[in-house]
Every structure is written in C-alpha cells, then in structure tokens.
Amino acid sequence: MKTLITGATGLMGALFLEKLAKNHPSAEISCLIRPTSNCSSLNTLNLKLNYLTGDSAKSETWRHILSEETFDTIFHLVQLRHVPTILDSLQTLGQIPRLVIIGTTGVYSKYNQYSVEYKTAETRLKSYPGPYCLLRPTMIYGSYRDKNIHKLIRFCHKYGFFPVFGPGNNLLQPVHADDLAKTLLYLWENPHIAGEYDLSGGTVVSFRELLALVSQLISKPVRQISLPLKFGISMARILEAILKTRSPVKVEQILRLQEDKAYPHKAAQKDLAFYPRSLEEGLRQEVELMRKKTVI
Ligand SMILES: NC(=O)c1ccc[n+]([C@@H]2O[C@H](COP(=O)([O-])OP(=O)(O)OC[C@H]3O[C@@H](n4cnc5c(N)ncnc54)[C@H](OP(=O)(O)O)[C@@H]3O)[C@@H](O)[C@H]2O)c1
C-alpha cells in the first residue's frame, strides 16, 4: 500500500510513524515535509521514508507530487483547511486515493468565525468521490509537544494558581495523543474503513474539575482565580494586539472555553476499536513524563 503522510514531523505524525515502525518495520512511507522541517528524530525510525518537499496549503505542491507518483492512501494530518486544495489537485489529476484526514471538533463551535473554514472543508470532503475517513479529535494532550494541557500543568506547577474566566463549569473531554496515534495505525492496517468519527477522551470533566485533578497529580495546591469573562476577553485582545501569534492566550481560547466540548465516541469505539484512557490515567502519565524530563 503506497502511503503519503503530511505532518510527519508534528506531534501526531511522529507518534503515528513510531507506531508504524514498531508494528510494521521497514514499511515504505512518503512524507510531505517543508524545506524547514526537522526530520532528525524520524530518521532514527525503522522505516523506509521518502521525503517530498513542499507546502500542503499550495496546489503547486500537490500537483507536482501527484503527477510524479500515485498513492493508495493519503494521511493528511496537517490542517483540515488544506483539504479543498488537495481535492482540487486530485480532481485535476483524476486520482481518488483513500484519504484519512484529521479535522477537529472545533467544527461544532457556535462561534462561526472560528468554525466556518472547518465547515467549508468538511462540506467539500463530503463530495469527494473516493473513500475517506474524517477524524475529529477534541483537545489533544499527553505529550511535551501538546499545546494545551502541557502548558496548563507547567503554569499551575510554577505559579500555584490558574485564572478561570466566567463560571468554569463548561465541559471538556481531552483525548490522549497516543490513543489518537493508535487509531491512525488501526486505519492504516484496515484500509477498507471509511467514515466520520469524533475522537474524544475517556473522561468528561468541567474546567474547574480539570484544575483540581492537575493539582492532585502535581501534589501542589492550585488556586482557581475567578475572573469576569469580559475582563479575560479584553486582556487577550490587548495581548494579541501587542504580541500577535506569541500571545500566551487568544480571544478564541477564552470564548471557546465557555462552550461544552464533550462529544461521544461510540461510532469510533464500534468501528475503530477506540477505547481511550481515562483523563486521570493520561494526566498521571503526562505529569510523570514532565517530572522525568525535569520540566516540573
Ligand atoms: N492540538 C490540538 O488540540 C488539536 C485538536 C484537534 C485537532 N487538531 C489537529 O490535529 C492535527 C495534528 O496536530 P499536531 O498536534 O500533530 O500538529 P503539530 O504538532 O503542530 O504539527 C504540525 C505538522 O504540520 C506540518 N505543517 C504545518 N504547516 C504545513 C504546511 N503548510 N505544509 C506542510 N506541512 C506543514 C508541520 O511541519 P514542520 O515540522 O515543518 O513545522 C508539522 O509536521 C492538525 O490538523 C490539528 O489541526 C489538533
């Protein structure tokens, strides 16, 4: 099976390739990477990796790659927003490989400004004439490379408090990166599977419960500082205006924290043998990892 992967150097791509190397040593995989991507850790894996350079947001990249080679499966892990570009290129070249796409449960957000591009991409995907599998993970955690809970744990450990904007009773269901990587492997091993799947974690918690769990696992008190929602939004707006993409908090994050983000994963359990670990177990593993790396 000829496979192309985008995002191989990212959190999910690297974990997926590690699992492939372990379970299918010497498998041949093509990776679309950027000229600046650091592939050093991938090169140590027991896989035959073929690097193709380009930008997955650009149709020139896709047309060039797909005119040189055809693939049975494309795992596009980079960004759901690039999907229309990929589909246009496939259509131009008359190819219909199986697609495995990582989307996001962010598509369900009531804030249209944050979900509209995801909705557009999903709509396009639904009209794809070939087989496809769309995975919608919730917030991903469980690695030093995760951009959410890892930062939250570090902050709580360092400062002993965390701001809670608004009531803090919104629901979350973070999913462990390793559970997602197992699913990617399962999909690679089972090329007949197609469908759309929400992939959430094993536990639903409120934001305040999450902070309490982190406090328990790092064995340190974490004060929950309640702040008005409007204050949080104004603060994030100012930080974003000054620091741009380096801002530690975004208006989107604060607004979306007010939304319930718990989604059942029954379909994935049935079709993909998806049995995610509990949040307590996953966080305990993440905290242990952080202690080992002396990050906390
Ligand atoms: N993080 C979450 O909580 C979350 C939740 C739901 C869904 N998702 C989705 O899950 C997917 C995987 O996330 P991740 O955490 O593995 O991401 P990540 O760690 O940020 O990695 C991103 C990867 O994409 C590559 N990349 C970025 N832009 C590219 C471009 N224009 N052309 C080619 N390659 C490009 C990066 O390459 P370089 O090495 O060159 O940077 C890197 O390999 C993403 O689609 C993300 O939107 C994430």
Ligand as a Chemical Component Dictionary entry (heavy atoms), coordinates in Angstrom:
data_LIG
# 
_chem_comp.id                   LIG 
_chem_comp.type                 NON-POLYMER 
_chem_comp.pdbx_formal_charge   0 
_chem_comp.three_letter_code    LIG 
# 
loop_
_chem_comp_atom.comp_id 
_chem_comp_atom.atom_id 
_chem_comp_atom.alt_atom_id 
_chem_comp_atom.type_symbol 
_chem_comp_atom.charge 
_chem_comp_atom.model_Cartn_x 
_chem_comp_atom.model_Cartn_y 
_chem_comp_atom.model_Cartn_z 
_chem_comp_atom.pdbx_ordinal 
LIG N1  N1  N 0  -3.704 20.279 19.180 1  
LIG C1  C1  C 0  -4.979 20.025 19.375 2  
LIG O1  O1  O 0  -5.501 20.104 20.497 3  
LIG C2  C2  C 0  -5.822 19.607 18.205 4  
LIG C3  C3  C 0  -7.175 19.359 18.413 5  
LIG C4  C4  C 0  -7.956 18.918 17.337 6  
LIG C5  C5  C 0  -7.375 18.742 16.085 7  
LIG N2  N2  N 1  -6.051 19.022 15.906 8  
LIG C6  C6  C 0  -5.468 18.789 14.575 9  
LIG O2  O2  O 0  -4.632 17.658 14.660 10 
LIG C7  C7  C 0  -3.695 17.687 13.589 11 
LIG C8  C8  C 0  -2.331 17.265 14.076 12 
LIG O3  O3  O 0  -1.899 18.183 15.043 13 
LIG P1  P1  P 0  -0.446 18.128 15.652 14 
LIG O4  O4  O 0  -0.610 18.476 17.106 15 
LIG O5  O5  O -1 0.250  16.875 15.273 16 
LIG O6  O6  O 0  0.241  19.386 14.929 17 
LIG P2  P2  P 0  1.706  19.933 15.155 18 
LIG O7  O7  O 0  2.433  19.202 16.209 19 
LIG O8  O8  O 0  1.583  21.421 15.264 20 
LIG O9  O9  O 0  2.418  19.592 13.767 21 
LIG C9  C9  C 0  2.087  20.232 12.601 22 
LIG C10 C10 C 0  2.760  19.476 11.462 23 
LIG O10 O10 O 0  2.290  20.011 10.225 24 
LIG C11 C11 C 0  3.407  20.432 9.455  25 
LIG N3  N3  N 0  2.980  21.590 8.668  26 
LIG C12 C12 C 0  2.428  22.732 9.131  27 
LIG N4  N4  N 0  2.101  23.538 8.101  28 
LIG C13 C13 C 0  2.472  22.888 6.967  29 
LIG C14 C14 C 0  2.409  23.202 5.585  30 
LIG N5  N5  N 0  1.888  24.375 5.168  31 
LIG N6  N6  N 0  2.865  22.303 4.697  32 
LIG C15 C15 C 0  3.406  21.126 5.097  33 
LIG N7  N7  N 0  3.495  20.761 6.403  34 
LIG C16 C16 C 0  3.035  21.648 7.326  35 
LIG C17 C17 C 0  4.480  20.748 10.470 36 
LIG O11 O11 O 0  5.746  20.710 9.849  37 
LIG P3  P3  P 0  7.045  21.456 10.442 38 
LIG O12 O12 O 0  7.807  20.404 11.194 39 
LIG O13 O13 O 0  7.756  21.952 9.255  40 
LIG O14 O14 O 0  6.554  22.561 11.342 41 
LIG C18 C18 C 0  4.270  19.593 11.442 42 
LIG O15 O15 O 0  4.793  18.416 10.925 43 
LIG C19 C19 C 0  -3.781 19.088 12.990 44 
LIG O16 O16 O 0  -4.516 19.029 11.804 45 
LIG C20 C20 C 0  -4.548 19.871 14.046 46 
LIG O17 O17 O 0  -5.280 20.929 13.482 47 
LIG C21 C21 C 0  -5.261 19.437 16.936 48 
# 
loop_
_chem_comp_bond.comp_id 
_chem_comp_bond.atom_id_1 
_chem_comp_bond.atom_id_2 
_chem_comp_bond.value_order 
_chem_comp_bond.pdbx_ordinal 
LIG N1  C1  SING 1  
LIG C1  O1  DOUB 2  
LIG C1  C2  SING 3  
LIG C2  C3  SING 4  
LIG C2  C21 DOUB 5  
LIG C3  C4  DOUB 6  
LIG C4  C5  SING 7  
LIG C5  N2  DOUB 8  
LIG N2  C6  SING 9  
LIG N2  C21 SING 10 
LIG C6  O2  SING 11 
LIG C6  C20 SING 12 
LIG O2  C7  SING 13 
LIG C7  C8  SING 14 
LIG C7  C19 SING 15 
LIG C8  O3  SING 16 
LIG O3  P1  SING 17 
LIG P1  O4  DOUB 18 
LIG P1  O5  SING 19 
LIG P1  O6  SING 20 
LIG O6  P2  SING 21 
LIG P2  O7  DOUB 22 
LIG P2  O8  SING 23 
LIG P2  O9  SING 24 
LIG O9  C9  SING 25 
LIG C9  C10 SING 26 
LIG C10 O10 SING 27 
LIG C10 C18 SING 28 
LIG O10 C11 SING 29 
LIG C11 N3  SING 30 
LIG C11 C17 SING 31 
LIG N3  C12 SING 32 
LIG N3  C16 SING 33 
LIG C12 N4  DOUB 34 
LIG N4  C13 SING 35 
LIG C13 C14 SING 36 
LIG C13 C16 DOUB 37 
LIG C14 N5  SING 38 
LIG C14 N6  DOUB 39 
LIG N6  C15 SING 40 
LIG C15 N7  DOUB 41 
LIG N7  C16 SING 42 
LIG C17 O11 SING 43 
LIG C17 C18 SING 44 
LIG O11 P3  SING 45 
LIG P3  O12 DOUB 46 
LIG P3  O13 SING 47 
LIG P3  O14 SING 48 
LIG C18 O15 SING 49 
LIG C19 O16 SING 50 
LIG C19 C20 SING 51 
LIG C20 O17 SING 52 
# 
